[in-house]
Amino acid sequence: MSANPVLVEVTRGPLVESWHRGAAAISDADGKLLLALGDVARPIFPRSAVKAVQAIPLVESGAADALGFGPAELALAGASHNGEPRHVATAAAMLARVGRTEADLECGPQWPERQDDIGRLHIAGLKPGALHNNCSGKHAGFVCFACHAGLDPAGYVAPEHPVQREIRTTMENVFRTPLGPEVQGIDGCSIPTWAIPLERLAAGFARLATGVGLTPGRAAAARRILEAGMAEPYMVAGTNRFCTRFMSAFPGRLYAKTGAEGVFCAALPEQGLGIAVKCDDGAGRAAEVILATLAARLLGLEESPEMRPFVEPALLNRNRWPVGSVRAAAALGDAQF
């Protein structure tokens, strides 16, 4: 396997201190690649970057409408959130709509992301629960979908459960790729995760943005989920998180979602394009810069001061002094598309 190019470099003072290799793809909904950097045909685990697709059955089945879910709930169903109070309360309220509780979640407990929220639990003498898990909104959506469909939600994380079978077939349709045991793993929240090439992830996100190649009902569901995330970016991630800050800075112009291990996917409705990124060493800081650099060019915002903190974030020391930056390397900055 040939090495992927260096796409991001990290500076300190006048020198480059570190480098990040990776791959990136930009595609339209027909699968035509506008850009392929590195090996975009190698299957990678997108992890949480595809939560918008995993939320489609919740909407497409009619469960979201039957339960009165609005943008906040739909955004949370596709979220990797901080476990802040609003995230936790919204996930609990979603479960309550079908007479279920935190005990029905099978994602496992997790401490909140922010020290303030961890401190609140400590002060109250509480331990984190499944509602604090960054995937609790997604899992609440799974439970709600199961209950609406008349299914027993118990064991919904198992690959053979009807909930996961429906999600798998939905993903196969959106990404136009078969998902069998040879590309299956288990995600951090215990549901199946499947490895998919970046070129197909990018094309799939273009389909979410345009509806091209999807049935009318699926296209409408995808549009609602993306619009919910763009309308409620705080619910997708939370305070000081890249996804929230990036979508908030450019409202309605893109949907961006992180995955674990240096993965990012985005949909750009105006352009009808999708972006998929994987950083070889799993570095989120590099994946963010790759995504922002590509999105800035596609949106015509290369010179925008609002875009600068995303395409070249400063490195700060403990005194909050700028000591360097994370920026696009030549292979990324000079890419033609």
Backbone as numpy.savetxt, mean C-alpha at the origin, in Angstrom:
# Nx Ny Nz CAx CAy CAz Cx Cy Cz
21.12 -14.36 -11.92 20.26 -13.17 -11.92 21.15 -11.93 -11.92
20.97 -11.07 -12.91 21.79 -9.87 -12.98 21.37 -8.88 -11.91
22.33 -8.07 -11.49 22.07 -7.11 -10.42 21.19 -5.98 -10.93
20.26 -5.56 -10.10 19.46 -4.38 -10.41 20.34 -3.13 -10.28
19.97 -2.06 -10.98 20.79 -0.84 -10.92 20.66 -0.13 -9.58
21.65 0.66 -9.26 21.56 1.57 -8.11 20.58 2.68 -8.49
19.48 2.77 -7.76 18.46 3.77 -8.06 18.46 4.94 -7.07
18.99 4.71 -5.87 18.97 5.73 -4.83 20.32 5.77 -4.13
20.78 6.98 -3.83 22.02 7.14 -3.07 21.75 8.03 -1.87
22.53 7.79 -0.82 22.39 8.52 0.43 23.68 9.30 0.67
23.54 10.60 0.83 24.72 11.44 0.99 24.91 11.85 2.45
26.17 12.13 2.76 26.52 12.73 4.05 27.64 13.72 3.73
27.36 15.00 4.02 28.31 16.02 3.60 28.44 15.99 2.09
29.67 16.04 1.55 29.86 16.07 0.10 29.94 14.69 -0.55
29.84 13.60 0.25 30.07 12.27 -0.27 28.81 11.40 -0.26
28.80 10.40 -1.12 27.76 9.39 -1.10 28.17 8.31 -0.10
27.32 8.08 0.87 27.65 7.15 1.96 27.07 5.76 1.75
25.87 5.70 1.15 25.20 4.41 0.95 24.47 4.41 -0.38
24.15 3.17 -0.85 23.48 3.01 -2.12 22.36 1.98 -1.97
21.31 2.15 -2.76 20.20 1.19 -2.76 19.91 0.76 -4.20
19.99 -0.54 -4.45 19.61 -1.08 -5.74 18.13 -1.43 -5.75
17.54 -1.42 -6.92 16.14 -1.78 -6.99 15.62 -1.85 -8.41
14.32 -2.03 -8.53 13.66 -2.12 -9.82 12.36 -1.32 -9.75
11.93 -0.83 -10.91 10.70 -0.03 -10.96 10.06 -0.18 -12.32
8.73 -0.14 -12.35 7.98 -0.25 -13.59 6.87 0.80 -13.61
6.64 1.37 -14.79 5.48 2.22 -15.05 4.74 1.59 -16.22
3.44 1.41 -16.07 2.67 0.73 -17.10 1.31 1.37 -17.29
0.74 1.18 -18.50 -0.66 1.54 -18.68 -1.52 0.31 -18.41
-2.83 0.46 -18.55 -3.73 -0.62 -18.17 -3.69 -1.80 -19.14
-3.16 -1.60 -20.33 -3.02 -2.68 -21.30 -1.72 -3.46 -21.11
-0.91 -3.04 -20.15 0.35 -3.72 -19.89 1.51 -3.17 -20.69
1.31 -2.04 -21.36 2.41 -1.42 -22.11 3.31 -0.69 -21.13
4.58 -1.07 -21.12 5.54 -0.48 -20.19 6.08 0.83 -20.73
5.94 1.89 -19.94 6.57 3.16 -20.25 7.99 3.20 -19.71
8.22 2.42 -18.64 9.54 2.38 -18.01 9.75 1.04 -17.37
10.95 0.49 -17.56 11.35 -0.73 -16.86 12.79 -0.56 -16.43
13.00 -0.35 -15.15 14.34 -0.24 -14.58 14.61 -1.50 -13.78
15.68 -2.20 -14.10 15.98 -3.43 -13.40 15.08 -4.56 -13.86
15.06 -5.63 -13.08 14.31 -6.84 -13.43 12.86 -6.69 -12.97
12.00 -6.25 -13.88 10.59 -6.04 -13.54 9.75 -7.28 -13.82
10.37 -8.34 -14.33 9.65 -9.59 -14.62 9.78 -10.60 -13.48
10.66 -10.35 -12.54 10.86 -11.28 -11.42 9.75 -11.11 -10.41
9.07 -12.20 -10.02 8.01 -12.08 -9.02 8.56 -11.60 -7.68
7.87 -10.65 -7.08 8.21 -10.17 -5.74 6.93 -10.14 -4.90
7.08 -10.23 -3.59 5.91 -10.16 -2.72 5.53 -8.69 -2.51
4.37 -8.26 -3.00 3.97 -6.86 -2.81 3.49 -6.54 -1.40
3.16 -7.61 -0.66 2.73 -7.44 0.73 1.58 -6.43 0.82
1.70 -5.44 1.70 0.59 -4.53 1.95 0.32 -3.53 0.84
1.19 -3.47 -0.17 0.97 -2.52 -1.25 -0.30 -2.81 -2.04
-0.83 -4.05 -1.96 -2.00 -4.42 -2.76 -3.28 -4.48 -1.92
-3.29 -3.83 -0.78 -4.48 -3.88 0.07 -5.72 -3.30 -0.62
-5.53 -2.34 -1.53 -6.68 -1.80 -2.25 -7.38 -2.89 -3.05
-6.60 -3.80 -3.63 -7.19 -4.91 -4.39 -7.86 -5.90 -3.45
-7.24 -6.15 -2.30 -7.81 -7.08 -1.33 -9.12 -6.55 -0.74
-9.35 -5.25 -0.85 -10.59 -4.66 -0.34 -11.72 -4.66 -1.37
-11.41 -5.01 -2.62 -12.44 -4.96 -3.66 -13.65 -5.82 -3.35
-13.50 -7.08 -2.88 -14.70 -7.88 -2.60 -15.63 -7.24 -1.57
-15.09 -6.50 -0.62 -15.93 -5.82 0.37 -16.89 -4.86 -0.30
-16.42 -4.17 -1.34 -17.26 -3.19 -2.05 -18.09 -3.87 -3.13
-17.43 -4.70 -3.93 -18.08 -5.33 -5.08 -19.25 -6.22 -4.66
-19.16 -6.82 -3.49 -20.23 -7.71 -3.02 -21.46 -6.97 -2.53
-21.34 -5.66 -2.33 -22.43 -4.88 -1.76 -22.36 -4.75 -0.26
-21.37 -5.41 0.37 -21.25 -5.36 1.83 -21.01 -3.94 2.33
-20.13 -3.21 1.67 -19.80 -1.85 2.12 -21.03 -0.97 2.13
-21.85 -1.05 1.08 -23.07 -0.24 1.03 -24.08 -0.71 2.06
-24.24 -2.01 2.19 -25.20 -2.55 3.15 -24.87 -2.13 4.57
-23.57 -1.98 4.86 -23.13 -1.64 6.21 -22.91 -0.14 6.39
-23.15 0.63 5.35 -23.04 2.08 5.46 -21.63 2.60 5.55
-20.69 1.90 4.94 -19.30 2.35 5.01 -19.05 3.51 4.05
-18.37 4.52 4.55 -18.00 5.67 3.75 -16.52 5.67 3.45
-16.00 6.81 2.99 -14.57 6.87 2.63 -13.62 6.49 3.77
-13.94 6.87 5.01 -13.03 6.56 6.11 -12.88 5.05 6.30
-14.01 4.34 6.27 -13.95 2.89 6.46 -13.27 2.19 5.27
-13.57 2.65 4.06 -12.96 2.03 2.88 -11.46 2.31 2.83
-11.07 3.52 3.21 -9.64 3.82 3.27 -8.95 2.93 4.30
-9.59 2.71 5.44 -8.99 1.88 6.48 -8.93 0.42 6.04
-9.89 -0.02 5.23 -9.87 -1.40 4.74 -8.66 -1.66 3.84
-8.07 -0.59 3.29 -6.87 -0.73 2.48 -5.64 -0.14 3.13
-5.65 -0.05 4.46 -4.61 0.69 5.18 -3.54 -0.19 5.80
-2.38 0.46 6.03 -1.35 -0.04 6.95 -1.16 1.08 7.96
-2.01 1.13 8.95 -2.13 2.31 9.79 -1.23 2.26 11.02
-1.14 3.40 11.69 -0.28 3.56 12.86 -0.85 2.97 14.15
-2.11 2.57 14.13 -2.73 2.16 15.38 -3.08 3.33 16.27
-3.33 4.50 15.67 -3.74 5.68 16.42 -5.21 5.53 16.83
-5.67 6.33 17.80 -7.03 6.14 18.32 -8.12 6.11 17.25
-8.04 6.99 16.24 -9.09 6.99 15.22 -9.05 5.72 14.39
-7.87 5.21 14.11 -7.77 3.96 13.37 -8.41 2.81 14.16
-8.05 2.74 15.43 -8.56 1.67 16.28 -10.08 1.75 16.42
-10.58 2.96 16.66 -12.03 3.14 16.85 -12.80 2.81 15.58
-12.27 3.19 14.43 -12.97 2.94 13.18 -13.02 1.45 12.88
-11.92 0.74 13.10 -11.93 -0.71 12.88 -12.92 -1.39 13.81
-12.97 -0.96 15.06 -13.93 -1.54 16.02 -15.36 -1.27 15.58
-15.61 -0.06 15.08 -16.96 0.29 14.64 -17.36 -0.52 13.41
-16.41 -0.80 12.52 -16.72 -1.64 11.37 -17.17 -3.03 11.81
-16.45 -3.60 12.75 -16.81 -4.93 13.27 -18.18 -4.90 13.94
-18.46 -3.84 14.66 -19.73 -3.74 15.39 -20.92 -3.76 14.43
-20.72 -3.28 13.19 -21.82 -3.27 12.21 -22.32 -4.68 11.90
-21.46 -5.68 12.10 -21.89 -7.06 11.85 -21.92 -7.86 13.14
-21.97 -7.16 14.27 -22.08 -7.83 15.56 -20.83 -8.58 15.98
-19.67 -8.11 15.51 -18.41 -8.77 15.83 -17.52 -7.84 16.63
-16.45 -8.40 17.19 -15.54 -7.64 18.05 -14.09 -7.93 17.70
-13.19 -7.31 18.44 -11.77 -7.53 18.25 -11.41 -9.01 18.32
-12.15 -9.78 19.09 -11.86 -11.20 19.24 -11.98 -11.96 17.93
-12.69 -11.39 16.96 -12.86 -12.06 15.67 -11.72 -11.78 14.70
-10.84 -10.86 15.06 -9.71 -10.54 14.19 -8.61 -11.58 14.36
-8.02 -12.00 13.25 -6.99 -13.04 13.26 -5.63 -12.51 12.78
-5.43 -11.20 12.93 -4.17 -10.59 12.47 -3.09 -10.56 13.53
-3.45 -10.81 14.78 -2.48 -10.78 15.87 -2.32 -9.39 16.46
-1.88 -9.30 17.72 -1.68 -7.98 18.35 -0.41 -7.31 17.87
-0.38 -6.01 17.97 0.79 -5.23 17.57 0.78 -3.91 18.31
1.95 -3.49 18.79 2.05 -2.18 19.41 1.81 -1.09 18.37
1.18 0.01 18.75 1.03 1.13 17.82 2.39 1.63 17.34
2.38 2.33 16.23 3.62 2.81 15.61 4.24 3.97 16.39
3.41 4.84 16.94 3.90 6.08 17.55 4.13 5.90 19.04
5.19 6.52 19.55 5.50 6.43 20.97 4.38 7.01 21.84
3.74 8.08 21.38 2.64 8.68 22.15 1.53 7.67 22.40
1.20 6.90 21.37 0.11 5.93 21.50 0.53 4.73 22.33
1.80 4.34 22.22 2.32 3.28 23.10 2.24 3.75 24.56
2.63 5.01 24.80 2.60 5.56 26.15 1.21 5.57 26.74
0.22 5.90 25.91 -1.16 5.92 26.41 -1.60 4.54 26.88
-1.20 3.51 26.15 -1.55 2.16 26.58 -0.85 1.81 27.89
0.43 2.16 28.00 1.16 1.89 29.23 0.52 2.59 30.42
0.20 3.87 30.24 -0.39 4.65 31.34 -1.71 4.04 31.79
-2.47 3.54 30.80 -3.77 2.94 31.13 -3.64 1.50 31.62
-2.41 0.98 31.64 -2.21 -0.39 32.07 -2.71 -1.41 31.08
-2.72 -1.06 29.80 -3.25 -1.94 28.77 -2.14 -2.48 27.89
-2.42 -3.59 27.25 -1.53 -4.16 26.25 -2.15 -3.97 24.87
-1.33 -3.98 23.83 -1.90 -3.83 22.49 -2.71 -5.05 22.10
-3.72 -4.80 21.27 -4.55 -5.89 20.78 -4.55 -5.93 19.27
-5.39 -6.78 18.73 -5.47 -6.92 17.27 -5.97 -5.65 16.60
-6.76 -4.85 17.31 -7.24 -3.59 16.72 -6.09 -2.61 16.48
-5.01 -2.74 17.25 -3.85 -1.86 17.05 -2.97 -2.33 15.90
-3.17 -3.55 15.46 -2.39 -4.08 14.34 -2.57 -3.18 13.13
-1.49 -2.92 12.41 -1.59 -2.00 11.27 -2.53 -2.52 10.19
-2.86 -3.81 10.22 -3.76 -4.41 9.23 -5.18 -4.60 9.76
-5.51 -4.03 10.90 -6.83 -4.33 11.49 -7.98 -3.85 10.63
-7.80 -2.76 9.89 -8.87 -2.29 9.01 -9.13 -3.27 7.89
-8.05 -3.80 7.31 -8.19 -4.81 6.26 -8.90 -6.04 6.80
-8.48 -6.49 7.98 -9.08 -7.68 8.56 -10.53 -7.44 8.97
-10.83 -6.24 9.46 -12.24 -5.92 9.76 -13.06 -6.00 8.48
-12.49 -5.53 7.37 -13.17 -5.64 6.08 -13.41 -7.09 5.68
-12.44 -7.96 5.94 -12.62 -9.38 5.64 -13.78 -9.98 6.45
-13.80 -9.66 7.74 -14.86 -10.18 8.60 -16.22 -9.67 8.14
-16.28 -8.39 7.79 -17.56 -7.81 7.34 -18.01 -8.43 6.02
-17.08 -8.65 5.11 -17.42 -9.30 3.84 -17.95 -10.70 4.09
-17.28 -11.45 4.97 -17.72 -12.81 5.26 -19.13 -12.83 5.84
-19.36 -11.97 6.82 -20.68 -11.95 7.46 -21.77 -11.54 6.47
-21.50 -10.56 5.64 -22.48 -10.12 4.63 -22.79 -11.25 3.66
-21.78 -12.06 3.34 -21.96 -13.16 2.39 -22.54 -14.40 3.04
-22.82 -14.35 4.34 -23.37 -15.50 5.04 -22.34 -16.56 5.34
-21.07 -16.16 5.41 -19.98 -17.10 5.69 -19.56 -17.00 7.14
-19.11 -18.11 7.69 -18.50 -18.09 9.02 -17.12 -17.47 8.88
-16.83 -16.34 9.54 -15.52 -15.71 9.37 -14.38 -16.45 10.05
-14.68 -17.39 10.93 -13.61 -18.11 11.64 -12.65 -18.75 10.64
-11.37 -18.51 10.86 -10.35 -19.07 9.98 -10.21 -18.35 8.66
-10.68 -17.11 8.60 -10.69 -16.39 7.32 -9.31 -16.11 6.77
-8.25 -16.28 7.57 -6.89 -16.04 7.06 -6.35 -17.22 6.26
-6.98 -18.37 6.34 -6.47 -19.57 5.68 -6.65 -19.47 4.17
-5.68 -19.95 3.40 -5.79 -19.87 1.94 -7.05 -20.52 1.38
-7.53 -21.58 2.03 -8.70 -22.29 1.51 -10.03 -21.68 1.95
-10.00 -20.67 2.84 -11.25 -20.05 3.27 -11.86 -19.29 2.09
-13.20 -19.28 1.99 -13.83 -18.58 0.87 -13.43 -17.10 0.74
-13.14 -16.44 1.85 -12.71 -15.04 1.78 -11.39 -14.94 1.02
-10.42 -15.77 1.36 -9.13 -15.70 0.69 -9.20 -16.23 -0.74
-10.06 -17.18 -1.00 -10.24 -17.65 -2.38 -10.79 -16.52 -3.26
-11.72 -15.75 -2.71 -12.28 -14.63 -3.48 -11.22 -13.55 -3.71
-10.42 -13.29 -2.70 -9.36 -12.29 -2.86 -8.33 -12.76 -3.89
-7.98 -14.04 -3.85 -7.01 -14.54 -4.81 -7.52 -14.39 -6.25
-8.77 -14.77 -6.50 -9.28 -14.67 -7.86 -9.39 -13.21 -8.29
-9.70 -12.32 -7.36 -9.74 -10.89 -7.67 -8.36 -10.39 -8.06
-7.35 -10.80 -7.32 -5.99 -10.38 -7.63 -5.51 -10.96 -8.96
-5.88 -12.21 -9.24 -5.51 -12.80 -10.52 -6.11 -12.01 -11.68
-7.33 -11.53 -11.49 -8.00 -10.75 -12.52 -7.37 -9.38 -12.70
-7.10 -8.70 -11.60 -6.55 -7.34 -11.68 -5.13 -7.35 -12.22
-4.33 -8.31 -11.78 -2.91 -8.33 -12.16 -2.61 -9.26 -13.34
-3.62 -9.96 -13.84 -3.46 -10.82 -15.01 -2.31 -11.80 -14.84
-2.32 -12.47 -13.70 -1.27 -13.45 -13.44 -1.82 -14.56 -12.55
-1.46 -15.82 -12.84 -1.93 -16.91 -11.98 -1.21 -16.89 -10.64
-1.95 -17.22 -9.59 -1.40 -17.20 -8.24 -1.57 -18.58 -7.62
-0.52 -19.38 -7.73 -0.56 -20.74 -7.20 0.38 -20.91 -6.03
0.46 -22.13 -5.51 1.30 -22.38 -4.32 2.78 -22.11 -4.55
3.23 -22.14 -5.82 4.64 -21.90 -6.10 5.05 -20.45 -5.87
4.07 -19.54 -5.75 4.39 -18.13 -5.48 3.69 -17.63 -4.21
3.27 -18.55 -3.36 2.50 -18.18 -2.16 3.37 -18.16 -0.92
3.20 -17.12 -0.11 3.80 -17.04 1.21 2.75 -16.62 2.22
3.17 -16.40 3.44 2.27 -15.93 4.49 2.71 -14.55 4.92
1.79 -13.61 4.92 2.10 -12.23 5.26 2.25 -12.06 6.77
2.70 -10.87 7.17 2.90 -10.58 8.59 1.62 -10.66 9.40
0.49 -10.43 8.74 -0.81 -10.47 9.44 -1.51 -11.80 9.25
-0.80 -12.79 8.70 -1.22 -14.20 8.61 -2.06 -14.57 7.39
-2.42 -13.61 6.53 -3.14 -13.99 5.32 -2.13 -14.41 4.24
-2.59 -15.11 3.20 -1.68 -15.46 2.10 -1.18 -14.20 1.38
0.06 -14.25 0.92 0.60 -13.21 0.04 1.22 -13.92 -1.15
1.07 -13.35 -2.33 1.54 -13.98 -3.56 2.56 -13.08 -4.24
3.60 -13.70 -4.80 4.62 -12.97 -5.52 4.14 -12.66 -6.93
4.30 -11.40 -7.34 3.82 -10.91 -8.63 4.90 -10.03 -9.24
5.17 -10.14 -10.53 6.18 -9.27 -11.15 5.79 -7.79 -11.08
6.79 -6.94 -10.96 6.54 -5.50 -10.90 5.78 -5.00 -12.13
6.11 -5.53 -13.31 5.44 -5.07 -14.52 3.94 -5.34 -14.46
3.55 -6.44 -13.82 2.12 -6.75 -13.72 1.45 -5.99 -12.57
2.22 -5.72 -11.52 1.68 -4.87 -10.46 1.38 -3.48 -11.00
2.33 -2.92 -11.77 2.12 -1.58 -12.32 0.91 -1.55 -13.24
0.77 -2.56 -14.10 -0.38 -2.61 -15.00 -1.68 -2.75 -14.22
-1.65 -3.55 -13.15 -2.85 -3.72 -12.33 -3.28 -2.42 -11.68
-2.31 -1.64 -11.19 -2.68 -0.36 -10.58 -3.19 0.63 -11.63
-2.71 0.51 -12.87 -3.29 1.32 -13.94 -4.74 0.92 -14.20
-5.02 -0.39 -14.07 -6.42 -0.83 -14.23 -7.30 -0.31 -13.10
-6.76 -0.28 -11.89 -7.53 0.29 -10.78 -7.84 1.75 -11.05
-6.87 2.46 -11.65 -7.03 3.90 -11.90 -8.01 4.19 -13.03
-8.12 3.27 -13.99 -8.92 3.54 -15.19 -10.15 2.68 -15.33
-10.14 1.49 -14.73 -11.21 0.53 -14.94 -11.06 -0.27 -16.21
-10.05 0.05 -17.02 -9.84 -0.67 -18.27 -9.54 -2.14 -18.00
-10.26 -3.02 -18.68 -10.03 -4.45 -18.52 -10.75 -5.07 -17.34
-11.48 -4.28 -16.57 -12.25 -4.78 -15.43 -13.73 -4.75 -15.77
-14.51 -5.62 -15.14 -15.95 -5.55 -15.30 -16.46 -4.23 -14.74
-17.61 -3.74 -15.19 -18.12 -2.46 -14.67 -18.22 -2.43 -13.14
-18.70 -3.54 -12.55 -18.83 -3.56 -11.10 -17.49 -3.51 -10.40
-16.51 -4.23 -10.94 -15.18 -4.24 -10.33 -14.49 -2.89 -10.53
-14.66 -2.30 -11.70 -14.08 -0.99 -11.97 -14.65 0.06 -11.02
-15.96 -0.01 -10.76 -16.59 0.95 -9.85 -16.09 0.75 -8.43
-15.93 -0.51 -8.03 -15.43 -0.80 -6.69 -14.00 -0.28 -6.54
-13.17 -0.53 -7.53 -11.78 -0.06 -7.47 -11.73 1.46 -7.39
-12.57 2.12 -8.18 -12.58 3.59 -8.16 -12.98 4.11 -6.77
-13.95 3.48 -6.15 -14.38 3.93 -4.82 -13.27 3.76 -3.79
-12.55 2.66 -3.88 -11.48 2.41 -2.91 -10.35 3.40 -3.08
-9.94 3.66 -4.32 -8.88 4.64 -4.55 -9.33 6.03 -4.12
-10.55 6.40 -4.48 -11.05 7.73 -4.11 -11.16 7.87 -2.60
-11.52 6.79 -1.92 -11.59 6.83 -0.46 -10.21 7.09 0.14
-9.21 6.39 -0.38 -7.85 6.60 0.13 -7.35 8.00 -0.12
-7.65 8.54 -1.30 -7.21 9.90 -1.62 -7.98 10.94 -0.81
-9.23 10.65 -0.48 -10.03 11.58 0.32 -9.70 11.50 1.81
-9.26 10.33 2.25 -8.95 10.10 3.67 -7.53 9.53 3.83
-6.52 10.28 3.39 -5.16 9.73 3.44 -4.67 9.41 4.86
-5.20 10.12 5.86 -4.80 9.81 7.23 -5.17 8.38 7.60
-6.31 7.91 7.09 -6.75 6.57 7.44 -5.91 5.49 6.76
-5.23 5.83 5.67 -4.41 4.86 4.95 -3.11 4.56 5.70
-2.63 5.52 6.49 -1.37 5.33 7.21 -1.40 6.05 8.55
-1.31 7.39 8.54 -1.40 8.13 9.80 -0.37 9.23 9.91
-0.24 9.74 11.12 0.62 10.88 11.40 2.06 10.64 10.95
2.58 11.57 10.15 3.98 11.57 9.70 4.35 10.40 8.79
3.38 9.67 8.27 3.67 8.56 7.37 3.71 9.04 5.92
4.59 8.42 5.13 4.79 8.85 3.75 3.50 8.81 2.94
2.77 7.69 2.98 1.55 7.57 2.18 0.59 8.72 2.47
0.40 9.00 3.75 -0.52 10.07 4.15 -0.01 11.42 3.70
1.26 11.70 3.94 1.80 13.02 3.57 1.81 13.22 2.06
2.17 12.17 1.31 2.28 12.28 -0.14 0.92 12.52 -0.78
-0.08 11.74 -0.39 -1.41 11.93 -0.96 -2.04 13.24 -0.50
-1.74 13.66 0.72 -2.27 14.93 1.22 -1.67 16.12 0.48
-0.40 15.99 0.07 0.27 17.10 -0.61 -0.26 17.31 -2.02
-0.78 16.25 -2.64 -1.26 16.34 -4.02 -2.65 15.70 -4.10
-3.63 16.32 -3.46 -4.96 15.69 -3.29 -5.61 15.31 -4.61
-6.06 14.07 -4.65 -6.79 13.57 -5.79 -5.96 13.21 -7.00
-4.65 13.43 -6.94 -3.82 13.21 -8.13 -3.15 11.84 -8.16
-3.03 11.20 -7.00 -2.44 9.87 -6.99 -2.85 9.12 -5.73
-2.86 7.80 -5.87 -3.07 6.90 -4.74 -1.77 6.14 -4.56
-1.17 6.21 -3.38 0.11 5.57 -3.13 0.00 4.68 -1.89
0.58 3.49 -1.99 0.48 2.54 -0.89 1.78 1.75 -0.72
2.29 1.79 0.48 3.51 1.06 0.79 3.23 -0.41 1.05
4.26 -1.21 0.83 4.27 -2.60 1.25 5.54 -2.83 2.05
5.63 -3.94 2.73 6.84 -4.23 3.49 8.01 -4.49 2.55
9.22 -4.46 3.11 10.44 -4.83 2.40 10.69 -4.00 1.14
10.48 -2.68 1.25 10.86 -1.79 0.17 9.99 -1.85 -1.06
8.71 -2.10 -0.90 7.77 -2.13 -2.02 6.86 -0.92 -1.95
6.53 -0.37 -3.11 5.54 0.70 -3.22 4.77 0.53 -4.51
3.48 0.79 -4.47 2.66 0.82 -5.68 1.84 2.11 -5.66
1.51 2.59 -6.86 0.73 3.82 -6.97 -0.12 3.77 -8.22
-1.25 4.47 -8.15 -2.14 4.65 -9.29 -2.29 6.13 -9.55
-2.16 6.53 -10.82 -2.30 7.94 -11.22 -3.50 8.06 -12.15
-4.66 8.44 -11.61 -5.89 8.47 -12.43 -5.82 9.39 -13.63
-5.21 10.57 -13.49 -5.16 11.52 -14.61 -4.43 10.93 -15.80
-3.34 10.24 -15.53 -2.51 9.68 -16.60 -2.93 8.26 -16.98
-3.75 7.64 -16.16 -4.15 6.26 -16.42 -3.00 5.29 -16.30
-2.07 5.57 -15.38 -0.86 4.77 -15.25 -0.72 4.19 -13.84
0.08 3.14 -13.75 0.42 2.54 -12.48 1.92 2.47 -12.32
2.39 2.54 -11.08 3.81 2.45 -10.75 3.99 1.33 -9.74
5.06 0.55 -9.91 5.41 -0.46 -8.91 6.92 -0.42 -8.69
7.33 -0.49 -7.43 8.72 -0.30 -7.03 9.11 -1.39 -6.04
10.33 -1.90 -6.16 10.89 -2.81 -5.17 12.35 -2.45 -4.94
12.71 -2.16 -3.70 14.09 -1.90 -3.33 14.71 -3.22 -2.87
15.84 -3.58 -3.46 16.42 -4.90 -3.22 16.68 -5.19 -1.75
17.17 -4.20 -1.01 17.52 -4.44 0.40 16.36 -4.19 1.35
15.17 -3.96 0.81 13.99 -3.77 1.65 13.88 -2.41 2.30
14.69 -1.44 1.86 14.71 -0.13 2.49 13.52 0.73 2.06
12.67 1.07 3.02 11.53 1.91 2.73 11.93 3.31 2.29
13.02 3.84 2.87 13.41 5.20 2.52 13.77 5.30 1.04
14.36 4.26 0.49 14.72 4.26 -0.92 13.49 4.09 -1.80
12.58 3.19 -1.42 11.37 2.98 -2.20 10.54 4.26 -2.27
10.50 5.01 -1.19 9.76 6.27 -1.19 10.33 7.26 -2.19
11.65 7.37 -2.22 12.29 8.31 -3.15 12.09 7.87 -4.60
12.18 6.57 -4.86 11.95 6.07 -6.22 10.53 6.42 -6.66
9.55 6.11 -5.82 8.16 6.39 -6.17 7.94 7.89 -6.38
8.43 8.70 -5.47 8.22 10.14 -5.58 8.89 10.72 -6.82
10.07 10.24 -7.15 10.78 10.74 -8.32 10.01 10.42 -9.60
9.50 9.21 -9.70 8.73 8.83 -10.88 7.40 9.57 -10.95
6.71 9.67 -9.81 5.43 10.37 -9.78 5.59 11.85 -10.11
6.67 12.46 -9.62 6.91 13.88 -9.90 7.01 14.13 -11.40
7.72 13.26 -12.11 7.85 13.43 -13.55 6.54 13.19 -14.27
5.81 12.18 -13.87 4.54 11.88 -14.53 3.50 12.98 -14.30
3.57 13.60 -13.13 2.62 14.67 -12.79 3.11 16.05 -13.23
4.32 16.13 -13.77 4.87 17.42 -14.18 5.21 18.31 -13.00
5.67 17.69 -11.90 5.92 18.44 -10.67 7.39 18.38 -10.24
8.29 18.15 -11.20 9.70 18.03 -10.85 10.22 19.27 -10.12
9.73 20.44 -10.50 10.22 21.69 -9.91 9.34 22.20 -8.78
8.34 21.44 -8.42 7.42 21.88 -7.37 8.09 21.86 -6.00
8.03 22.98 -5.26 8.61 22.98 -3.91 7.91 21.99 -2.98
6.63 21.72 -3.26 5.91 20.76 -2.42 6.42 19.34 -2.63
6.99 19.08 -3.82 7.50 17.74 -4.12 8.90 17.52 -3.56
9.65 18.58 -3.36 11.05 18.45 -2.96 11.27 17.58 -1.73
10.48 17.72 -0.65 10.73 16.88 0.54 10.54 15.39 0.29
9.85 15.04 -0.79 9.60 13.63 -1.08 10.67 13.05 -2.01
11.13 13.83 -2.98 12.11 13.30 -3.92 13.53 13.38 -3.37
13.77 14.27 -2.41 15.11 14.35 -1.81 14.98 14.72 -0.33
14.47 13.79 0.48 14.31 14.09 1.90 15.65 14.28 2.59
15.68 15.21 3.51 16.92 15.50 4.25 17.17 14.44 5.31
18.45 14.16 5.55 18.86 13.36 6.69 19.19 14.32 7.82
18.60 14.06 8.99 18.81 14.94 10.14 19.53 14.18 11.24
20.40 14.89 11.96 21.03 14.25 13.11 20.18 14.46 14.36
20.69 14.08 15.51 19.90 14.15 16.74 19.54 15.59 17.13
20.31 16.54 16.68 19.98 17.95 16.92 19.09 18.54 15.85
18.63 17.66 14.94 17.76 18.07 13.83 18.50 18.95 12.84
19.80 18.78 12.75 20.58 19.49 11.74 20.58 18.66 10.45
20.44 19.30 9.29 20.56 18.55 8.03 22.01 18.16 7.78
22.26 16.87 7.58 23.63 16.38 7.39 23.80 15.65 6.06
22.73 15.48 5.33 22.79 14.79 4.05 21.39 14.63 3.50
21.24 13.75 2.52 19.93 13.54 1.93 19.85 12.17 1.28
18.62 11.77 0.96 18.35 10.56 0.18 17.85 11.04 -1.17
18.48 10.62 -2.26 18.15 11.19 -3.57 18.27 10.15 -4.68
17.68 10.48 -5.82 17.77 9.61 -6.97 19.19 9.50 -7.47
19.62 8.28 -7.78 20.92 8.08 -8.44 20.73 8.28 -9.94
21.83 8.25 -10.67 21.78 8.56 -12.11 20.84 7.64 -12.88
20.83 6.35 -12.56 19.99 5.41 -13.30 18.52 5.75 -13.19
18.12 6.33 -12.08 16.74 6.74 -11.88 16.52 8.17 -12.41
17.39 9.08 -12.04 17.20 10.48 -12.44 17.27 10.70 -13.93
18.07 9.88 -14.63 18.26 10.05 -16.07 17.37 9.13 -16.91
16.52 8.35 -16.26 15.68 7.40 -17.00 14.75 8.14 -17.96
14.59 7.59 -19.15 13.75 8.21 -20.17 12.41 7.50 -20.27
11.34 8.27 -20.20 9.99 7.72 -20.42 9.04 8.86 -20.74
